[in-house]
């Protein structure tokens, strides 16, 4: 997608404040739901003395560190930094757009959940895609940021959990 698409999208969404607010709220709810489920699951694995806790914590932690270092090294700009339109939700962050941390985190955690409970993991795969879509619609990421974030999260998670088992 090019700059004109982002500008048209912003103009269209800004004229629909209820929809804009719904997109922002959905992104926050989905992200918070995944993170809360992760924290609860770590607690349950700990209480049950389940050996899978090490992979459940380790793979996402190593992935998150890797993704954070990659983002900092590349430091690609966000749409609102280079286009004449702001994000739907005001954001001060400069750079570190690629890959999307929200998309990566949701993706790797969906794989983590898939290893414990495939049906829940599959539901969170859908959450991951919706989070990525919301991040683009909010104007805080380019499409490539979320696509690569999702694919990198799924790949890193898939390989990581394969190696841990």
Beta strands, then each sheet from edge to edge (+ up, - down):
end
